[in-house]
Amino acid sequence: LREASNASEGNQSNATVGASAGRCQGLDIPNELFLALGLVSLVENLLVVAAILKNRNLHSPTYYFIGCLAVSDMLVSISNLAEMLFMLLLEHGVLVMRPSIVRHMDSVIDTLICSSVVSSLSFLGVIAVDRYITIFYALRYHSIMTLQRAVVTMASVWLASTASSTVLITYYHSNTIRLCLIGFFLFMLVLMLVLYIHMFALARHHLHSISSQQKPTTAYRGGSLKGAVTLTILLGVFFICWGPFFFHLILIVTCPTNPFCTCFFSYFNLFLVLMICNSVIDPLIYAFRSQELRRTLREVVTCFW
């Protein structure tokens, strides 16, 4: 994916590059920031996985999906850390390898990164669907989302992510492949938006029903407000962290030589930072808001100390 952006810039004329360079210097992101965010994300998501494995009360499809999301985000962090260390070792001459081996290692790491990203997006959608079923089919939830179906869902996501990522990295120069990735992001965004809006509409309906019968309590108001804030955070973080990168891909397909587009390309490292930040924020939204999970996390941290 990084090479895709470089390739789009390489197709420009020297005059265009020179004109754009004067106006757009890009943003220099220190390697230390990438490493720090990767380590924070790794620790957070590792704690989430450890807590889910430790507490039997968390052995349910909902928390398994959250655990898979944590594993995906953890792999994103590990992959980026591995790539960053690999590049630093090569740049400083500590690691000497033949160019063919370097290209092969780069393809393997890129495939792992892409697979982690696709699986992370997929499990965001799976969690949204799971919450939707929990709210609208509460009495039938355990018959709809059985453990067997949850396992099949998780295995399907991992297999599909690995297979699609291999194809994406192998044929990354193809605009068709980029359009497929863009379409996948838009599908996940629309899916989450529709499901969460429907859930929010149900919450408002319940609030109006209670208001017509009696004055709503302060606790209920607080709960409704908390739910609305949570939904807003979920969609906002998802769009802010992933939107710029996929807009970057759209510009690569539609206007690779346009001065505005080339200026936007120069901030690619910032988009990578936002993607890593999503791996840092995900545990705070999906995991740490659970009282049972927070209690288990305290126990896990206490055991480490």
C-alpha positions in Angstrom: 0.0 0.0 0.0 2.9 2.4 0.7 4.4 1.4 -2.7 1.0 2.2 -4.3 1.3 5.8 -3.1 4.9 6.0 -4.3 4.0 4.6 -7.7 1.3 7.2 -8.1 3.8 9.9 -7.4 6.4 8.4 -9.7 4.0 8.7 -12.7 4.0 12.5 -12.5 6.1 14.8 -14.7 9.2 16.5 -13.2 7.5 19.9 -13.7 4.5 18.8 -11.6 6.7 17.4 -8.9 8.7 20.6 -8.7 5.6 22.8 -8.6 4.0 20.6 -5.9 7.1 20.3 -3.8 7.3 24.0 -3.3 3.8 24.1 -1.8 3.5 20.8 -0.1 6.4 19.7 2.1 4.4 16.9 3.7 4.7 16.0 7.4 7.7 14.4 8.9 6.6 11.8 11.4 9.5 10.7 13.7 10.1 6.9 13.9 9.8 7.1 17.6 6.2 8.1 17.4 5.4 5.1 15.3 7.2 2.8 17.7 5.5 4.4 20.8 2.0 4.1 19.4 2.7 0.5 18.2 3.9 -0.5 21.7 0.9 1.2 23.5 -1.5 -0.5 21.1 0.3 -3.8 21.6 0.1 -3.6 25.4 -3.6 -2.5 25.4 -4.8 -5.2 23.1 -2.7 -7.9 24.8 -4.3 -7.0 28.1 -7.8 -7.3 26.5 -7.1 -10.7 25.1 -5.6 -11.9 28.4 -8.6 -10.6 30.4 -11.1 -12.4 28.0 -9.1 -15.6 28.3 -8.9 -15.4 32.1 -12.5 -14.6 33.0 -15.0 -17.4 32.2 -17.9 -14.8 32.4 -16.4 -13.2 29.3 -16.5 -16.5 27.3 -19.4 -15.4 25.1 -19.7 -14.6 21.3 -19.8 -10.8 22.0 -16.5 -10.9 23.9 -14.9 -13.3 21.5 -15.6 -10.8 18.7 -14.0 -8.1 20.9 -11.1 -10.4 21.5 -10.7 -11.0 17.7 -10.7 -7.2 17.2 -8.0 -6.9 19.8 -5.9 -9.6 18.1 -6.4 -7.8 14.7 -5.3 -4.5 16.2 -2.4 -6.2 18.0 -1.3 -7.7 14.7 -1.5 -4.3 13.1 0.9 -3.0 15.8 3.2 -6.0 15.6 3.4 -5.7 11.8 4.1 -2.0 11.8 6.7 -2.4 14.5 8.4 -5.3 12.6 8.4 -3.2 9.4 9.8 -0.2 11.2 12.6 -2.1 12.9 13.4 -3.9 9.6 13.7 -0.6 7.8 15.9 0.9 10.5 18.2 -2.0 10.5 18.6 -1.9 6.8 19.1 1.9 6.8 21.9 1.8 9.4 23.6 -1.2 7.8 23.1 -3.5 10.8 21.2 -5.9 8.6 22.6 -6.7 5.1 20.4 -8.7 2.8 20.1 -9.3 -1.0 17.5 -7.0 -2.7 15.4 -10.0 -3.7 15.1 -11.2 -0.1 14.3 -7.7 1.0 11.5 -7.5 -1.5 10.2 -10.9 -0.4 10.3 -9.8 3.3 8.5 -6.6 2.5 5.8 -8.5 0.7 5.3 -10.8 3.6 5.1 -7.9 6.1 2.8 -5.9 3.9 0.5 -8.9 3.5 0.4 -9.3 7.3 -0.4 -5.6 7.7 -3.1 -5.7 5.1 -4.6 -8.8 6.5 -4.7 -7.3 10.0 -6.3 -4.1 8.7 -9.0 -6.0 6.7 -9.8 -8.3 9.7 -9.9 -5.3 12.0 -12.5 -3.5 9.8 -14.4 -6.8 9.4 -14.7 -7.4 13.2 -15.8 -3.8 13.6 -18.7 -4.7 11.4 -19.3 -8.0 13.1 -19.4 -6.3 16.5 -22.0 -3.8 15.1 -24.2 -6.7 13.9 -23.8 -8.5 17.2 -24.9 -5.4 19.1 -27.9 -5.0 16.7 -29.0 -8.6 17.4 -28.6 -8.0 21.1 -30.9 -5.0 21.1 -33.6 -6.0 18.6 -33.6 -9.8 19.2 -32.7 -9.9 22.8 -34.9 -12.9 23.7 -33.6 -14.9 20.7 -30.0 -13.8 20.9 -28.6 -17.0 22.3 -30.4 -19.1 19.7 -29.3 -16.8 16.8 -25.7 -16.2 17.9 -24.7 -19.6 19.0 -21.1 -20.4 19.9 -20.8 -22.6 16.8 -22.0 -19.7 14.5 -19.6 -17.3 16.3 -16.7 -19.7 15.7 -17.7 -20.0 12.0 -17.9 -16.2 11.7 -14.5 -15.7 13.3 -12.9 -18.4 11.1 -14.5 -17.0 8.0 -13.3 -13.5 8.7 -9.7 -14.6 9.3 -9.6 -16.8 6.1 -11.2 -14.1 3.9 -8.9 -11.5 5.3 -5.8 -13.6 4.6 -6.9 -14.5 1.1 -8.0 -11.1 0.1 -4.9 -9.4 1.5 -2.7 -11.8 -0.5 -4.5 -10.8 -3.7 -4.4 -7.1 -2.7 -0.6 -7.0 -2.1 0.1 -9.2 -5.2 -1.9 -7.0 -7.6 -1.6 -3.7 -5.8 -0.9 -1.8 -9.0 -4.3 -2.6 -10.3 -7.0 0.1 -9.9 -9.6 -2.6 -9.7 -8.0 -4.0 -6.6 -7.8 -0.5 -5.1 -11.5 0.1 -5.9 -12.4 -3.2 -4.2 -10.6 -2.1 -1.1 -12.4 1.3 -1.2 -15.7 -0.4 -1.8 -15.1 -2.6 1.3 -14.4 0.4 3.5 -17.5 2.2 2.2 -19.6 -0.9 2.8 -18.4 -1.2 6.4 -19.0 2.5 7.0 -22.6 2.3 5.6 -23.3 -0.9 7.5 -22.2 0.6 10.9 -24.0 3.8 10.2 -27.3 2.2 9.3 -27.1 -0.2 12.3 -26.1 2.4 14.9 -28.7 4.9 13.6 -31.4 2.2 13.9 -30.3 1.4 17.4 -30.2 5.1 18.3 -33.7 5.5 16.9 -34.9 2.6 19.1 -33.4 4.3 22.2 -35.2 7.6 21.3 -38.4 5.6 20.8 -38.1 4.1 24.3 -37.4 7.5 25.7 -40.5 9.0 24.2 -42.6 6.1 25.4 -41.4 6.6 29.0 -41.9 10.3 28.7 -45.5 9.9 27.7 -46.2 7.8 30.7 -44.1 9.4 33.4 -41.3 11.8 33.9 -38.0 10.1 32.9 -35.6 9.6 35.8 -32.2 11.2 35.9 -30.6 7.8 35.6 -32.5 7.0 32.4 -31.5 10.4 31.0 -27.9 9.7 31.8 -28.1 6.2 30.3 -29.6 7.5 27.1 -27.1 10.3 26.9 -24.2 7.8 27.5 -25.5 5.6 24.7 -25.8 8.5 22.3 -22.3 9.6 23.1 -20.9 6.1 22.7 -22.5 5.7 19.2 -21.1 9.1 18.2 -17.7 8.2 19.3 -17.8 4.9 17.5 -18.7 6.3 14.2 -16.5 9.4 14.6 -13.3 7.5 15.5 -13.9 5.0 12.7 -14.3 7.8 10.1 -11.5 10.0 11.4 -8.9 7.2 11.6 -9.7 5.3 8.4 -11.2 8.0 6.2 -8.0 9.9 5.2 -6.3 6.7 4.1 -9.1 5.5 1.9 -9.6 9.0 0.5 -5.9 8.7 -0.3 -6.6 5.5 -2.3 -9.6 7.2 -4.1 -7.3 10.1 -5.2 -4.7 7.6 -6.4 -7.3 6.1 -8.7 -9.0 9.3 -9.8 -6.3 12.0 -10.0 -2.8 10.7 -9.5 -1.1 13.7 -11.2 -3.4 16.5 -10.1 -1.4 19.1 -7.9 -4.0 19.0 -5.2 -3.9 15.2 -5.1 -0.1 15.1 -5.0 -0.2 17.5 -2.2 -2.5 15.2 -0.3 -0.2 12.3 -1.0 2.6 14.0 0.9 0.8 13.5 4.2 0.6 9.7 3.8 2.6 9.1 7.0 0.0 11.1 9.0 -2.7 8.7 7.7 -0.6 5.8 8.9 -0.4 7.3 12.3 -4.2 7.7 12.4 -4.6 4.1 11.5 -2.3 3.0 14.3 -4.2 5.4 16.7 -7.4 3.5 15.8 -5.7 0.3 17.2 -5.0 2.3 20.4 -8.5 3.7 20.7 -10.4 0.5 19.9 -9.8 -1.1 23.3 -10.9 2.0 25.1 -14.3 2.0 23.2 -15.1 -1.6 22.8 -13.5 -3.2 25.8 -12.7 -0.9 28.7 -16.3 0.4 28.9 -17.3 -3.0 30.1 -17.4 -3.2 33.9 -16.7 -6.9 34.0 -13.8 -6.5 31.6 -12.4 -3.6 33.6 -12.4 -5.6 36.8 -10.6 -8.5 35.1 -8.1 -6.1 33.6 -7.3 -4.8 37.0 -6.7 -8.4 38.2 -4.5 -9.1 35.2 -2.4 -6.0 35.8 -2.1 -6.8 39.5 -0.8 -10.3 38.6 1.9 -8.8 36.4 3.0 -6.4 39.1 
